Structures are given as structure tokens and as C-alpha cells.
């Protein structure tokens, strides 16, 4: 799964209809250039590719009054909306993915109802607990065994898994305590998006 795909679909969905500069501005505001390698070229490529795949509809607009070229605005198709929510749910529920996918998913978690996000995060916690059990059972040197520096790998896995589990449990607790405005509760994005020049 691509974090760029989730980010671009989510940004277009927020705007309803957006041109590439608006999407790029959103992703820059979120710092996605650093944590998802969301560079301008990859953003514009994703927009065109997803339009070709039927996830987005491309609309040509009039040239700007200032004399600039016409812009292409993009809008989600029903398939694009379905793909956005599929990617978002997977990013929140499935651990052991690239960190940028989880980060993108967290960025859009308010687009889902509170109860659903809590359920997805509980799935994530269960999967992390199962992974920790597997690490202890199959990937940790036993008494008297010397795996040398290779034994450190299980330590990396275990420590990162335990930290992620603590974070997920904390987020569940915050959500159950009423943190954030979620889908169906009002506008979860009010005041959070950058204002892009039109």
C-alpha cells in the first residue's frame, strides 16, 4: 500500500474538488515530504495515475485571470472514495507496515466514526500482542543460546511493537474519553487545513 495514494485521495476528499497545488500544499503543511517522501513529482504523478485508474475525475478549469495556464482539478469517484476508506482502515488496523502508512492513517482517522476507529485500533493491539508472543516464542534466543548480534533483531522488533501497543492503547483511551471531533460529530477538519491560494 502506498502512503502517497492515501494522502492524495484524502486531501482531494477534504476539498471536494482540488487542483494539484492544493494537494501539494496540504501535504507540505502535514510534513509529508519528510515522513512519506511526498515530493511534488510523486504527488502530481499520483493524481494523474489515479485519474487513469478511475479513482479520480480530472476537470479542466478556465485559465486564471492573472494569465496563468488552466489548472486541472480532481474529484473522487465512488471507486476513489472506496479506495480511500479501504486504505485508511487498513493503515489503522494492520501493524507491521511501513511507518508512513500508519502516520497517514492517523492523519485521517477523524474521517471515520469514533466507534469504528476504536475497533480498528483494538484489532491493531491484538495483532501486536500476537506478534510479541511470536517474537518471544520463535525469535528470542533461549537460555544458553548465543545468537550474537543477530539476537538484537528480536529486541528491535519487541521494543518497537511494545511502544506501538502503548501508543494505540493511549489513543483508544483518548478517543473513548471524547478526544477530537470525529465523522458524524461535526467538522473534524475545521481550522486544521492550510489555506491555499486559489
TIRO-2110 file (N, C-alpha, C; in Angstrom, 1 decimal):
// TIRO-2110
0.8, -1.2, 0.0, N, 1, A
0.0, 0.0, 0.0, CA, 1, A
0.9, 1.2, 0.0, C, 1, A
0.4, 2.3, -0.7, N, 2, A
1.2, 3.5, -0.8, CA, 2, A
0.6, 4.6, 0.1, C, 2, A
1.5, 5.2, 0.9, N, 3, A
1.1, 6.3, 1.8, CA, 3, A
0.7, 7.5, 0.9, C, 3, A
1.4, 7.7, -0.2, N, 4, A
1.1, 8.8, -1.2, CA, 4, A
-0.4, 8.6, -1.7, C, 4, A
-0.7, 7.4, -2.0, N, 5, A
-2.1, 7.2, -2.5, CA, 5, A
-3.1, 7.6, -1.5, C, 5, A
-2.9, 7.2, -0.3, N, 6, A
-3.9, 7.5, 0.8, CA, 6, A
-3.9, 9.0, 1.1, C, 6, A
-2.7, 9.6, 1.1, N, 7, A
-2.6, 11.1, 1.4, CA, 7, A
-3.3, 11.9, 0.3, C, 7, A
-3.1, 11.5, -1.0, N, 8, A
-3.6, 12.3, -2.1, CA, 8, A
-5.1, 12.1, -2.1, C, 8, A
-5.6, 10.9, -2.0, N, 9, A
-7.1, 10.7, -2.0, CA, 9, A
-7.7, 11.4, -0.8, C, 9, A
-7.1, 11.4, 0.3, N, 10, A
-7.6, 12.1, 1.5, CA, 10, A
-7.7, 13.6, 1.3, C, 10, A
-6.6, 14.1, 0.7, N, 11, A
-6.6, 15.6, 0.5, CA, 11, A
-7.7, 16.0, -0.5, C, 11, A
-7.8, 15.3, -1.6, N, 12, A
-8.8, 15.6, -2.6, CA, 12, A
-10.2, 15.5, -1.9, C, 12, A
-10.4, 14.5, -1.2, N, 13, A
-11.7, 14.3, -0.5, CA, 13, A
-12.0, 15.4, 0.4, C, 13, A
-11.0, 15.9, 1.2, N, 14, A
-11.2, 17.1, 2.1, CA, 14, A
-11.8, 18.3, 1.3, C, 14, A
-11.2, 18.5, 0.1, N, 15, A
-11.5, 19.7, -0.6, CA, 15, A
-12.8, 19.5, -1.4, C, 15, A
-13.2, 18.3, -1.7, N, 16, A
-14.3, 18.0, -2.6, CA, 16, A
-13.8, 18.0, -4.1, C, 16, A
-13.1, 19.0, -4.4, N, 17, A
-12.5, 19.1, -5.8, CA, 17, A
-11.3, 20.0, -5.6, C, 17, A
-10.1, 19.5, -6.0, N, 18, A
-8.8, 20.2, -5.7, CA, 18, A
-7.9, 20.0, -6.9, C, 18, A
-7.1, 21.1, -7.1, N, 19, A
-6.0, 21.0, -8.1, CA, 19, A
-4.8, 20.6, -7.4, C, 19, A
-3.8, 20.2, -8.2, N, 20, A
-2.5, 19.7, -7.7, CA, 20, A
-1.8, 20.5, -6.6, C, 20, A
-1.9, 21.8, -6.8, N, 21, A
-1.2, 22.7, -5.9, CA, 21, A
-1.9, 22.7, -4.5, C, 21, A
-3.2, 22.6, -4.5, N, 22, A
-3.9, 22.5, -3.2, CA, 22, A
-3.5, 21.2, -2.5, C, 22, A
-3.4, 20.1, -3.2, N, 23, A
-3.0, 18.8, -2.6, CA, 23, A
-1.6, 18.9, -2.1, C, 23, A
-0.7, 19.4, -2.9, N, 24, A
0.7, 19.6, -2.6, CA, 24, A
0.8, 20.5, -1.3, C, 24, A
0.0, 21.6, -1.2, N, 25, A
0.1, 22.5, -0.1, CA, 25, A
-0.4, 21.7, 1.2, C, 25, A
-1.4, 20.9, 1.1, N, 26, A
-1.8, 20.1, 2.2, CA, 26, A
-0.7, 19.2, 2.7, C, 26, A
-0.1, 18.5, 1.8, N, 27, A
0.9, 17.5, 2.2, CA, 27, A
2.2, 18.2, 2.7, C, 27, A
2.5, 19.4, 2.2, N, 28, A
3.6, 20.1, 2.8, CA, 28, A
3.3, 20.6, 4.2, C, 28, A
2.0, 21.1, 4.4, N, 29, A
1.6, 21.5, 5.7, CA, 29, A
1.7, 20.4, 6.7, C, 29, A
1.4, 19.2, 6.3, N, 30, A
1.5, 18.0, 7.2, CA, 30, A
2.9, 17.4, 7.3, C, 30, A
3.8, 18.0, 6.6, N, 31, A
5.2, 17.5, 6.7, CA, 31, A
5.4, 16.2, 6.0, C, 31, A
4.6, 15.8, 5.1, N, 32, A
4.6, 14.5, 4.4, CA, 32, A
5.8, 14.4, 3.5, C, 32, A
6.5, 15.5, 3.2, N, 33, A
7.7, 15.4, 2.4, CA, 33, A
8.8, 14.7, 3.1, C, 33, A
8.8, 14.8, 4.5, N, 34, A
9.8, 14.2, 5.3, CA, 34, A
9.4, 12.7, 5.7, C, 34, A
8.2, 12.5, 6.1, N, 35, A
7.9, 11.2, 6.6, CA, 35, A
7.3, 10.2, 5.6, C, 35, A
6.8, 10.7, 4.4, N, 36, A
6.3, 9.9, 3.4, CA, 36, A
6.9, 10.1, 2.1, C, 36, A
8.0, 10.9, 2.0, N, 37, A
8.7, 11.2, 0.8, CA, 37, A
7.7, 11.7, -0.3, C, 37, A
6.8, 12.5, 0.2, N, 38, A
5.8, 13.1, -0.7, CA, 38, A
6.3, 14.3, -1.4, C, 38, A
7.0, 14.1, -2.5, N, 39, A
7.6, 15.2, -3.3, CA, 39, A
6.7, 15.7, -4.3, C, 39, A
6.8, 16.9, -4.8, N, 40, A
5.9, 17.4, -5.8, CA, 40, A
5.7, 16.5, -7.0, C, 40, A
6.7, 15.9, -7.5, N, 41, A
6.6, 15.0, -8.7, CA, 41, A
5.8, 13.8, -8.4, C, 41, A
6.0, 13.2, -7.1, N, 42, A
5.2, 12.0, -6.8, CA, 42, A
3.7, 12.3, -6.6, C, 42, A
3.4, 13.5, -6.1, N, 43, A
2.1, 14.0, -5.9, CA, 43, A
1.3, 14.1, -7.2, C, 43, A
1.9, 14.8, -8.1, N, 44, A
1.3, 15.1, -9.4, CA, 44, A
1.2, 13.7, -10.2, C, 44, A
2.2, 12.9, -10.1, N, 45, A
2.1, 11.6, -10.7, CA, 45, A
1.0, 10.8, -10.2, C, 45, A
0.8, 10.8, -8.8, N, 46, A
-0.3, 10.0, -8.2, CA, 46, A
-1.6, 10.5, -8.7, C, 46, A
-1.8, 11.8, -8.8, N, 47, A
-3.1, 12.4, -9.2, CA, 47, A
-3.4, 11.9, -10.6, C, 47, A
-2.4, 12.0, -11.5, N, 48, A
-2.6, 11.5, -12.9, CA, 48, A
-2.9, 10.0, -13.0, C, 48, A
-2.1, 9.3, -12.2, N, 49, A
-2.2, 7.8, -12.3, CA, 49, A
-3.6, 7.4, -11.7, C, 49, A
-4.0, 8.0, -10.6, N, 50, A
-5.3, 7.6, -10.1, CA, 50, A
-6.5, 8.1, -10.9, C, 50, A
-6.3, 9.2, -11.7, N, 51, A
-7.3, 9.6, -12.6, CA, 51, A
-7.4, 8.5, -13.7, C, 51, A
-6.3, 8.0, -14.2, N, 52, A
-6.3, 7.0, -15.2, CA, 52, A
-6.8, 5.6, -14.7, C, 52, A
-6.8, 5.4, -13.4, N, 53, A
-7.3, 4.2, -12.8, CA, 53, A
-8.8, 4.3, -12.4, C, 53, A
-9.4, 5.5, -12.6, N, 54, A
-10.8, 5.7, -12.3, CA, 54, A
-11.1, 6.0, -10.9, C, 54, A
-10.0, 6.4, -10.1, N, 55, A
-10.2, 6.8, -8.7, CA, 55, A
-10.5, 8.3, -8.6, C, 55, A
-10.1, 9.0, -9.6, N, 56, A
-10.3, 10.5, -9.6, CA, 56, A
-10.9, 10.9, -11.0, C, 56, A
-11.7, 11.9, -11.0, N, 57, A
-12.1, 12.5, -12.3, CA, 57, A
-11.3, 13.8, -12.4, C, 57, A
-10.7, 14.0, -13.6, N, 58, A
-10.0, 15.3, -13.9, CA, 58, A
-10.9, 16.2, -14.6, C, 58, A
-11.0, 17.5, -14.1, N, 59, A
-11.8, 18.5, -14.7, CA, 59, A
-10.8, 19.6, -15.1, C, 59, A
-10.9, 20.0, -16.4, N, 60, A
-10.1, 21.2, -16.8, CA, 60, A
-10.8, 22.5, -16.4, C, 60, A
-10.1, 23.4, -15.9, N, 61, A
-10.7, 24.7, -15.5, CA, 61, A
-10.3, 25.8, -16.4, C, 61, A
-10.9, 26.9, -16.3, N, 62, A
-10.6, 28.1, -17.1, CA, 62, A
-9.2, 28.6, -16.7, C, 62, A
-8.5, 29.3, -17.6, N, 63, A
-7.2, 29.9, -17.2, CA, 63, A
-7.4, 30.9, -16.2, C, 63, A
-6.4, 31.2, -15.3, N, 64, A
-6.6, 32.2, -14.3, CA, 64, A
-6.7, 33.6, -14.9, C, 64, A
-7.3, 34.5, -14.1, N, 65, A
-7.4, 35.8, -14.6, CA, 65, A
-6.0, 36.5, -14.6, C, 65, A
-5.1, 36.0, -13.9, N, 66, A
-3.8, 36.6, -13.9, CA, 66, A
-2.9, 36.2, -15.1, C, 66, A
-3.5, 35.3, -15.9, N, 67, A
-2.8, 34.9, -17.1, CA, 67, A
-2.1, 33.6, -17.0, C, 67, A
-2.3, 32.9, -15.9, N, 68, A
-1.7, 31.6, -15.8, CA, 68, A
-2.4, 30.5, -16.6, C, 68, A
-1.8, 29.4, -16.7, N, 69, A
-2.4, 28.3, -17.5, CA, 69, A
-3.6, 27.7, -16.8, C, 69, A
-4.5, 27.0, -17.5, N, 70, A
-5.6, 26.4, -16.8, CA, 70, A
-5.1, 25.3, -15.9, C, 70, A
-5.8, 25.1, -14.8, N, 71, A
-5.5, 24.0, -13.9, CA, 71, A
-6.4, 22.9, -14.1, C, 71, A
-5.9, 21.7, -13.7, N, 72, A
-6.8, 20.5, -13.7, CA, 72, A
-7.2, 20.3, -12.2, C, 72, A
-8.5, 20.2, -12.0, N, 73, A
-9.0, 19.9, -10.7, CA, 73, A
-9.4, 18.5, -10.7, C, 73, A
-9.2, 17.8, -9.5, N, 74, A
-9.6, 16.4, -9.4, CA, 74, A
-10.7, 16.3, -8.3, C, 74, A
-11.5, 15.2, -8.6, N, 75, A
-12.6, 14.9, -7.7, CA, 75, A
-12.6, 13.4, -7.5, C, 75, A
-12.9, 12.9, -6.3, N, 76, A
-13.0, 11.5, -6.1, CA, 76, A
-14.2, 10.9, -6.8, C, 76, A
-14.0, 9.7, -7.4, N, 77, A
-15.1, 8.9, -7.9, CA, 77, A
-15.6, 8.1, -6.8, C, 77, A
-16.7, 7.4, -6.9, N, 78, A
-17.1, 6.4, -5.9, CA, 78, A
-16.0, 5.3, -5.7, C, 78, A
-15.3, 4.9, -6.7, N, 79, A
-14.2, 4.0, -6.5, CA, 79, A
-13.1, 4.6, -5.7, C, 79, A
-12.8, 5.9, -6.0, N, 80, A
-11.8, 6.6, -5.2, CA, 80, A
-12.1, 6.7, -3.8, C, 80, A
-13.4, 7.0, -3.5, N, 81, A
-13.8, 7.1, -2.1, CA, 81, A
-13.7, 5.8, -1.4, C, 81, A
-14.1, 4.7, -2.1, N, 82, A
-14.0, 3.4, -1.5, CA, 82, A
-12.5, 3.0, -1.3, C, 82, A
-11.7, 3.4, -2.2, N, 83, A
-10.2, 3.1, -2.0, CA, 83, A
-9.7, 3.9, -0.8, C, 83, A
-10.1, 5.1, -0.7, N, 84, A
-9.6, 5.9, 0.4, CA, 84, A
-9.9, 5.3, 1.7, C, 84, A
-11.2, 4.9, 1.9, N, 85, A
-11.6, 4.3, 3.2, CA, 85, A
-11.0, 2.9, 3.4, C, 85, A
-10.8, 2.1, 2.3, N, 86, A
-10.1, 0.8, 2.5, CA, 86, A
-8.7, 1.0, 3.0, C, 86, A
-8.0, 2.0, 2.3, N, 87, A
-6.6, 2.2, 2.7, CA, 87, A
-6.5, 2.8, 4.1, C, 87, A
-7.4, 3.6, 4.5, N, 88, A
-7.4, 4.2, 5.8, CA, 88, A
-7.7, 3.2, 6.9, C, 88, A
-8.7, 2.3, 6.7, N, 89, A
-9.0, 1.3, 7.7, CA, 89, A
-7.8, 0.3, 7.8, C, 89, A
-7.2, 0.0, 6.7, N, 90, A
-6.0, -0.9, 6.7, CA, 90, A
-4.8, -0.3, 7.5, C, 90, A
-4.6, 1.0, 7.2, N, 91, A
-3.5, 1.7, 7.9, CA, 91, A
-3.7, 1.7, 9.4, C, 91, A
-4.9, 1.8, 9.9, N, 92, A
-5.1, 1.9, 11.3, CA, 92, A
-5.2, 0.5, 12.0, C, 92, A
-5.6, -0.5, 11.3, N, 93, A
-5.8, -1.8, 11.9, CA, 93, A
-4.7, -2.8, 11.8, C, 93, A
-3.8, -2.6, 10.7, N, 94, A
-2.8, -3.6, 10.5, CA, 94, A
-1.4, -3.1, 10.8, C, 94, A
-0.8, -3.7, 11.9, N, 95, A
0.5, -3.3, 12.2, CA, 95, A
1.6, -4.0, 11.3, C, 95, A
2.8, -3.6, 11.6, N, 96, A
4.0, -4.1, 10.8, CA, 96, A
3.9, -3.7, 9.4, C, 96, A
3.5, -2.5, 9.2, N, 97, A
3.6, -1.9, 7.8, CA, 97, A
4.6, -0.8, 8.0, C, 97, A
4.9, -0.2, 6.8, N, 98, A
5.8, 1.0, 6.9, CA, 98, A
5.2, 2.1, 7.8, C, 98, A
6.0, 2.8, 8.5, N, 99, A
5.6, 3.8, 9.4, CA, 99, A
4.8, 4.9, 8.7, C, 99, A
5.1, 5.2, 7.4, N, 100, A
4.4, 6.3, 6.8, CA, 100, A
3.0, 6.0, 6.5, C, 100, A
2.6, 4.7, 6.4, N, 101, A
1.2, 4.3, 6.2, CA, 101, A
0.4, 4.6, 7.5, C, 101, A
1.0, 4.2, 8.6, N, 102, A
0.3, 4.4, 9.9, CA, 102, A
0.2, 5.9, 10.1, C, 102, A
1.2, 6.7, 9.8, N, 103, A
1.2, 8.1, 10.0, CA, 103, A
0.1, 8.8, 9.2, C, 103, A
0.0, 8.3, 7.9, N, 104, A
-1.1, 8.8, 7.0, CA, 104, A
-2.5, 8.5, 7.6, C, 104, A
-2.6, 7.2, 8.0, N, 105, A
-3.9, 6.8, 8.6, CA, 105, A
-4.3, 7.6, 9.8, C, 105, A
-3.3, 7.9, 10.7, N, 106, A
-3.6, 8.7, 11.9, CA, 106, A
-4.0, 10.1, 11.4, C, 106, A
-3.4, 10.6, 10.3, N, 107, A
-3.8, 11.9, 9.8, CA, 107, A
-5.2, 12.0, 9.4, C, 107, A
-5.8, 10.9, 9.0, N, 108, A
-7.2, 10.9, 8.5, CA, 108, A
-8.2, 10.2, 9.4, C, 108, A
-7.8, 9.8, 10.6, N, 109, A
-8.6, 8.9, 11.5, CA, 109, A
-9.9, 9.6, 11.8, C, 109, A
-9.9, 11.0, 11.8, N, 110, A
-11.2, 11.7, 12.1, CA, 110, A
-12.2, 11.6, 11.0, C, 110, A
-11.9, 11.0, 9.9, N, 111, A
-12.8, 10.8, 8.8, CA, 111, A
-13.7, 9.6, 9.0, C, 111, A
-13.4, 8.9, 10.1, N, 112, A
-14.2, 7.7, 10.4, CA, 112, A
-15.0, 7.9, 11.7, C, 112, A
-16.1, 7.2, 11.9, N, 113, A
-16.8, 7.3, 13.2, CA, 113, A
-15.9, 6.9, 14.4, C, 113, A
-16.1, 7.5, 15.5, N, 114, A
-15.3, 7.2, 16.7, CA, 114, A
-15.3, 5.7, 17.1, C, 114, A
-16.4, 5.0, 17.1, N, 115, A
-16.5, 3.6, 17.5, CA, 115, A
-15.7, 2.8, 16.5, C, 115, A
-15.8, 3.1, 15.2, N, 116, A
-15.0, 2.3, 14.2, CA, 116, A
-13.5, 2.4, 14.4, C, 116, A
-13.1, 3.7, 14.7, N, 117, A
-11.6, 3.8, 14.9, CA, 117, A
-11.2, 3.1, 16.1, C, 117, A
-11.9, 3.1, 17.2, N, 118, A
-11.6, 2.4, 18.4, CA, 118, A
-11.5, 0.9, 18.1, C, 118, A
-12.5, 0.3, 17.3, N, 119, A
-12.5, -1.1, 16.9, CA, 119, A
-11.3, -1.4, 16.1, C, 119, A
-10.9, -0.5, 15.1, N, 120, A
-9.7, -0.8, 14.3, CA, 120, A
-8.4, -0.8, 15.1, C, 120, A
-8.4, 0.1, 16.1, N, 121, A
-7.2, 0.2, 16.9, CA, 121, A
-7.1, -1.0, 17.8, C, 121, A
-8.2, -1.5, 18.3, N, 122, A
-8.2, -2.7, 19.1, CA, 122, A
-7.7, -3.9, 18.3, C, 122, A
-8.1, -4.0, 17.0, N, 123, A
-7.6, -5.0, 16.1, CA, 123, A
-6.0, -4.9, 16.0, C, 123, A
-5.6, -3.7, 15.9, N, 124, A
-4.1, -3.4, 15.9, CA, 124, A
-3.4, -3.9, 17.1, C, 124, A
-4.0, -3.6, 18.3, N, 125, A
-3.4, -4.0, 19.6, CA, 125, A
-3.4, -5.6, 19.7, C, 125, A
-4.5, -6.2, 19.3, N, 126, A
-4.5, -7.7, 19.3, CA, 126, A
-3.4, -8.3, 18.4, C, 126, A
-3.2, -7.7, 17.2, N, 127, A
-2.2, -8.2, 16.3, CA, 127, A
-0.8, -7.9, 16.8, C, 127, A
-0.6, -6.8, 17.5, N, 128, A
0.7, -6.5, 18.1, CA, 128, A
1.0, -7.5, 19.3, C, 128, A
0.0, -7.8, 20.1, N, 129, A
0.2, -8.8, 21.1, CA, 129, A
0.5, -10.2, 20.6, C, 129, A
-0.1, -10.6, 19.5, N, 130, A
0.2, -11.8, 18.8, CA, 130, A
1.6, -11.8, 18.3, C, 130, A
2.1, -10.7, 17.7, N, 131, A
3.4, -10.6, 17.2, CA, 131, A
4.4, -10.7, 18.3, C, 131, A
4.2, -10.0, 19.4, N, 132, A
5.1, -10.1, 20.6, CA, 132, A
5.2, -11.5, 21.1, C, 132, A
4.1, -12.3, 21.1, N, 133, A
4.1, -13.7, 21.5, CA, 133, A
5.0, -14.5, 20.6, C, 133, A
4.8, -14.2, 19.3, N, 134, A
5.7, -14.9, 18.3, CA, 134, A
7.1, -14.6, 18.4, C, 134, A
7.5, -13.3, 18.7, N, 135, A
8.9, -12.9, 18.9, CA, 135, A
9.4, -13.7, 20.1, C, 135, A
8.7, -13.7, 21.2, N, 136, A
9.2, -14.4, 22.4, CA, 136, A
9.3, -15.9, 22.1, C, 136, A
8.4, -16.5, 21.4, N, 137, A
8.4, -17.9, 21.1, CA, 137, A
9.4, -18.4, 20.1, C, 137, A
9.5, -17.6, 19.0, N, 138, A
10.3, -18.1, 17.8, CA, 138, A
11.6, -17.3, 17.5, C, 138, A
11.7, -16.1, 18.0, N, 139, A
12.8, -15.2, 17.6, CA, 139, A
13.6, -14.7, 18.7, C, 139, A
13.5, -15.3, 19.9, N, 140, A
14.3, -14.9, 21.0, CA, 140, A
15.2, -16.0, 21.4, C, 140, A
16.5, -15.8, 21.6, N, 141, A
17.4, -16.8, 22.0, CA, 141, A
17.0, -17.4, 23.3, C, 141, A
17.1, -18.7, 23.4, N, 142, A
16.8, -19.4, 24.6, CA, 142, A
17.9, -19.4, 25.6, C, 142, A
17.7, -19.9, 26.8, N, 143, A
18.8, -20.0, 27.8, CA, 143, A
20.0, -20.8, 27.2, C, 143, A
21.2, -20.2, 27.3, N, 144, A
22.4, -20.9, 26.9, CA, 144, A
22.6, -20.7, 25.4, C, 144, A
21.7, -20.1, 24.6, N, 145, A
21.9, -19.9, 23.2, CA, 145, A
22.6, -18.6, 23.0, C, 145, A
23.5, -18.6, 22.0, N, 146, A
24.2, -17.3, 21.7, CA, 146, A
23.9, -17.1, 20.2, C, 146, A
23.1, -16.1, 19.9, N, 147, A
22.8, -15.7, 18.5, CA, 147, A
23.7, -14.6, 18.1, C, 147, A
24.6, -14.1, 19.0, N, 148, A
25.5, -13.0, 18.6, CA, 148, A
24.6, -11.8, 18.4, C, 148, A
25.1, -10.9, 17.6, N, 149, A
24.4, -9.7, 17.3, CA, 149, A
23.0, -9.9, 16.6, C, 149, A
22.8, -11.0, 16.0, N, 150, A
21.5, -11.3, 15.4, CA, 150, A
20.4, -11.3, 16.4, C, 150, A
20.7, -11.7, 17.6, N, 151, A
19.7, -11.7, 18.7, CA, 151, A
19.2, -10.3, 19.0, C, 151, A
19.9, -9.3, 18.6, N, 152, A
19.4, -7.9, 18.8, CA, 152, A
18.2, -7.6, 17.9, C, 152, A
18.0, -8.3, 16.8, N, 153, A
16.9, -8.1, 15.9, CA, 153, A
15.6, -8.2, 16.7, C, 153, A
15.5, -9.3, 17.5, N, 154, A
14.2, -9.5, 18.2, CA, 154, A
14.0, -8.4, 19.2, C, 154, A
15.1, -7.8, 19.7, N, 155, A
14.9, -6.7, 20.6, CA, 155, A
14.4, -5.5, 19.9, C, 155, A
14.8, -5.2, 18.7, N, 156, A
14.3, -4.1, 17.9, CA, 156, A
12.8, -4.3, 17.7, C, 156, A
12.4, -5.5, 17.2, N, 157, A
11.0, -5.8, 17.0, CA, 157, A
10.2, -5.7, 18.2, C, 157, A
10.6, -6.3, 19.3, N, 158, A
9.9, -6.3, 20.5, CA, 158, A
9.7, -4.9, 21.1, C, 158, A
10.8, -4.1, 21.2, N, 159, A
10.6, -2.8, 21.7, CA, 159, A
9.8, -1.9, 20.9, C, 159, A
9.9, -1.9, 19.5, N, 160, A
9.0, -1.1, 18.7, CA, 160, A
7.6, -1.6, 18.8, C, 160, A
7.3, -2.9, 18.9, N, 161, A
6.0, -3.4, 19.0, CA, 161, A
5.3, -3.0, 20.3, C, 161, A
6.1, -3.1, 21.4, N, 162, A
5.5, -2.7, 22.7, CA, 162, A
5.3, -1.2, 22.7, C, 162, A
6.1, -0.4, 22.1, N, 163, A
5.9, 1.1, 22.1, CA, 163, A
4.6, 1.4, 21.3, C, 163, A
4.5, 0.7, 20.2, N, 164, A
3.3, 1.0, 19.3, CA, 164, A
2.0, 0.5, 20.0, C, 164, A
2.1, -0.5, 20.8, N, 165, A
0.9, -1.0, 21.5, CA, 165, A
0.6, 0.0, 22.6, C, 165, A
1.5, 0.6, 23.3, N, 166, A
1.3, 1.6, 24.3, CA, 166, A
0.6, 2.8, 23.7, C, 166, A
1.1, 3.2, 22.5, N, 167, A
0.5, 4.4, 21.8, CA, 167, A
-0.9, 4.1, 21.4, C, 167, A
-1.2, 2.9, 20.8, N, 168, A
-2.5, 2.6, 20.4, CA, 168, A
-3.5, 2.5, 21.6, C, 168, A
-3.1, 1.9, 22.7, N, 169, A
-3.9, 1.9, 23.8, CA, 169, A
-4.2, 3.3, 24.4, C, 169, A
-3.2, 4.1, 24.3, N, 170, A
-3.4, 5.5, 24.8, CA, 170, A
-4.4, 6.3, 23.9, C, 170, A
-4.3, 6.0, 22.6, N, 171, A
-5.2, 6.7, 21.6, CA, 171, A
-6.6, 6.2, 21.8, C, 171, A
-6.8, 4.9, 22.0, N, 172, A
-8.1, 4.3, 22.3, CA, 172, A
-8.7, 5.0, 23.6, C, 172, A
-7.9, 5.1, 24.6, N, 173, A
-8.4, 5.8, 25.8, CA, 173, A
-8.8, 7.2, 25.6, C, 173, A
-8.0, 8.0, 24.8, N, 174, A
-8.3, 9.4, 24.5, CA, 174, A
-9.6, 9.5, 23.7, C, 174, A
-9.7, 8.6, 22.7, N, 175, A
-10.9, 8.6, 21.9, CA, 175, A
-12.2, 8.2, 22.7, C, 175, A
-12.0, 7.2, 23.5, N, 176, A
-13.2, 6.9, 24.4, CA, 176, A
-13.5, 8.0, 25.4, C, 176, A
-12.5, 8.8, 25.7, N, 177, A
-12.8, 10.0, 26.6, CA, 177, A
-13.3, 11.2, 25.8, C, 177, A
-13.5, 11.1, 24.5, N, 178, A
-14.1, 12.2, 23.7, CA, 178, A
-13.1, 13.0, 23.0, C, 178, A
-11.9, 12.7, 22.9, N, 179, A
-10.9, 13.5, 22.2, CA, 179, A
-11.2, 13.6, 20.7, C, 179, A
-11.1, 14.7, 20.1, N, 180, A
-11.2, 15.0, 18.7, CA, 180, A
-12.7, 15.0, 18.3, C, 180, A
-12.9, 15.7, 17.2, N, 181, A
-14.2, 15.7, 16.5, CA, 181, A
-14.1, 14.7, 15.4, C, 181, A
-15.0, 13.6, 15.5, N, 182, A
-14.9, 12.5, 14.5, CA, 182, A
-16.0, 12.7, 13.5, C, 182, A
-16.0, 11.8, 12.5, N, 183, A
-17.0, 11.8, 11.5, CA, 183, A
-18.4, 11.6, 12.1, C, 183, A
-19.3, 12.4, 11.7, N, 184, A
-20.7, 12.3, 12.2, CA, 184, A
-20.9, 13.2, 13.5, C, 184, A
-19.8, 13.9, 13.9, N, 185, A
-19.9, 14.7, 15.2, CA, 185, A
-19.7, 16.2, 14.9, C, 185, A
-19.6, 16.5, 13.7, N, 186, A
-19.3, 17.9, 13.3, CA, 186, A
-18.2, 17.9, 12.2, C, 186, A
-17.6, 19.1, 12.0, N, 187, A
-16.5, 19.2, 11.0, CA, 187, A
-15.1, 18.9, 11.7, C, 187, A
-14.6, 17.7, 11.5, N, 188, A
-13.3, 17.3, 12.1, CA, 188, A
-12.1, 18.1, 11.6, C, 188, A
-12.3, 18.8, 10.5, N, 189, A
-11.1, 19.5, 9.9, CA, 189, A
-11.2, 21.0, 10.1, C, 189, A
-12.2, 21.5, 10.8, N, 190, A
-12.3, 22.9, 10.9, CA, 190, A
-11.1, 23.5, 11.6, C, 190, A
-10.5, 24.4, 10.9, N, 191, A
-9.3, 25.1, 11.5, CA, 191, A
-8.0, 24.4, 11.3, C, 191, A
-8.0, 23.2, 10.7, N, 192, A
-6.8, 22.4, 10.7, CA, 192, A
-6.1, 22.4, 9.3, C, 192, A
-6.7, 22.8, 8.3, N, 193, A
-6.1, 22.8, 7.0, CA, 193, A
-5.5, 24.1, 6.6, C, 193, A
-4.4, 24.1, 5.9, N, 194, A
-3.8, 25.4, 5.4, CA, 194, A
-4.7, 26.0, 4.4, C, 194, A
-4.7, 27.3, 4.4, N, 195, A
-5.4, 28.0, 3.3, CA, 195, A
-4.5, 28.1, 2.1, C, 195, A
-4.9, 27.5, 1.0, N, 196, A
-4.1, 27.6, -0.2, CA, 196, A
-4.6, 28.6, -1.1, C, 196, A
-3.7, 29.3, -1.8, N, 197, A
-4.2, 30.3, -2.8, CA, 197, A
-5.0, 29.6, -3.9, C, 197, A
-6.0, 30.3, -4.3, N, 198, A
-6.9, 29.7, -5.4, CA, 198, A
-6.3, 30.1, -6.8, C, 198, A
END
